[in-house]
Amino acid sequence: MLLQADDCQLVLVDFQARLMPAIHEGVAVLANARRLAQLARWLQVPVWATEQVPDKLGATDEALAALCERVVAKAAFSGAAALQPLLAPPAPAQRGNARSLPKHLQKPAPAEPERGTLLLAGCEAHVCLLQTALDLLDRDWDVWVVADACGSRTERNRDAAYDRLAAAGCELVSTEMVGFEWLGDAGHPRFKDWQALIR
């Protein structure tokens, strides 16, 4: 039940220049996204980002964009289709009764999906983040949402998104939960760097 850095990918949804000033507690939300992305880079966790019609809403926050493997533009509210080619797809479930065949006739079992846990953070929680998370769940990803790194223009919309995400099967966590679970131990070489980030 604890997050493992080597099984995770971080997805940052629409942290865009013209959108962030309208987000409730947007400064804190963006600061937490930056903390997550920095720790992800230190721990070699892939970081991806989406931008909703960037010609209208602006580019991804510069500090975040610099920490991303790639930023993809989209027009759909859900970013799942734009992200899917970047994410290692989950292995298909094995079908049939291959175990009853002699060993030399059996096909090798499909490899477990690499980095099958997706951590999502972003805006707006009740629109693009919600739709991306639900679509990724439908595609059989293990989806976790970093609640204090998400926002909407109003608290009511943000909180409604959290209720719906939790009911759909997303795990809701905080930035510090993610950091301490990824590190796992106060003896980790990046522990002091992480402490400096969250103070």
N, C-alpha and C positions, 0 to 999 in steps of 0.2 A: 504493500500500500504506500510505501515511500517512493518519492521520485528519484530516479537514477539518471545522472547527467548523460551517461552513454546510451540511454534509451530515448532521449528527448530531442525535440526540435522546437524552437521558439518562433511563433508567428505573430507579427505586429501588424495590426489591422488599422490602416488609415490614420496614422499620426501625422496629419497634414497641417501645413502652416496656416491656412485660412480657416480650418475647422477648430483647431485647439483653443483659440481664445473664447469660443462659444461653449466649451465643455465645462460643466460644473466641476470645480476643483481641478481644472485642467492642468495647472502647474504641477500639482502633486501626482496626478496620473502620469504625466509625461516624465517626471523625475523617476518614478518607479519603473517605467518602461526602459529608461536609459540604464538604470541599475541592473535590471534583468539582462539587457542586451550586453552590457559590459561583462557581467559574470559569465554569460553564455560564451562569449568570445574567449575568455580566459580558460574555460573548461572545454573548449572545442565543440560546443553545442551549436549546430547550424541555426542561423537566424535569417528569417525571411520576412518581407514586408509587402503589404499591398497599398495601393493608392487608388482612391475613388475619383474618377475623372480629374486627374491632376491639373489639366489646363484650367479648370474652374476652382478647385480647392487647394491648389498649390502642391508642392512636392513634400515628401516626408521630411520631418524635422532633420536638420543636417547632422546633428550628433548621432541620431538613431541610424540614419542612412549609412553613415560611415562604419557602423558595426554590423551591417547586414551583408549576407552572401549575395542577395539579389533583392531588388524591389520591382514588383510587377504592377502595372496599371490595369484597372478594370472599370467596367461600366456597370456590371451586375452588382447588386448589393452584397451577394455572397461572393466571397473570394475563393471558394473551394475549387472551382474549375480552373482559375488562373494559377492556383498553387499546386494542384495535383501533379503536373509534370515536374515540379521541383522536389516534391516529397518522394522518398522511396516508397513505392506502393506496397501495401500489405500483401503478403503471400496469399494466394488463393487457398481455400480450404481443400484438403485432400478428399477426393471422391472415390467411391467404389470400395471394394474389399481387397485391396492389393496385398494386405498382410497374409492372406491365405495362399498366395502364390509362392512358389519356391523362391528363395532369396535372390537367385541370379536373374529371375524374371521381374522382380519388383522394381518399380521406378523409384529413384531416390526421393525421399520426403522433401517437400518444398521447404526452403530455408525460412526460419522465423523472420518476420519483417524487421528490418533494421530501423531503429529509432521510431517505433510505432506510437510513441506518446507525444502528442502535440500540446504545447502550452500556448494559449492564446491570450493576447492583451490587445486592447484597442478601443476604437470609437466608431460610430456611436454604439454603445453596448446593446441597445434595443433594435438596431437595424443591421448594419454590416457585420458587427461582431457576432450577434445572435445568429444571423442567417449563415455565416461562414461556419460557425461551430456546429449548428444542426446538420448542415450538408456534410461536414467532415465526419460526424457521427454516423450518418447514413452510409458513408463510404468505409465504415468499419475502423476508423481511427479511434484511439483512446484519447479523448479530448478533456483537457483541464483548462480552466479559465482563471486568470490571475485577477481577482476582483478589484484590488486596489490599484491596478494598472489599466483599468477600463473606465470609460465615462460616457455620459450622455449629456445633452443640454440641460436636462432636469433630473433630479434625484429619483423622482417617481418612475420615469422611463428606465433609468439604470437598474433600479431595484426590481422592477417587473421583469427585466431581462434576466437577472440573476435567478429569480424564482423559476422562470421557464427553463433556463439552462440546467439548473439542478434537477428539476423534474424530468428532463429529457435524458439525464445520465451523465452530465458533465460534472467533474469534480471542481469545486470552487476553492481556491487557495489564495494566499497573500504572497507578496513579493518576498518577504522574509522567510515564509515557509519554504518556498522554492529554493532560495539561497542556502538555507541551512540543510535542507535535504540533499541538494546536489553536492554540497561539501562533505556532509556526513560526519565530520570529525574536526575538533578544534586544532588538530595537528596538521590539517590539510595545508599545503604550501600557499594557497590563496586565501586562507581564513582571515588573516590580518587585512588584506586588501578589501575583502568583503565587509569586514567590520568598519573600515574607513568609509566605504560607500554608503552604508546605512546610518551613519551617525549624523 
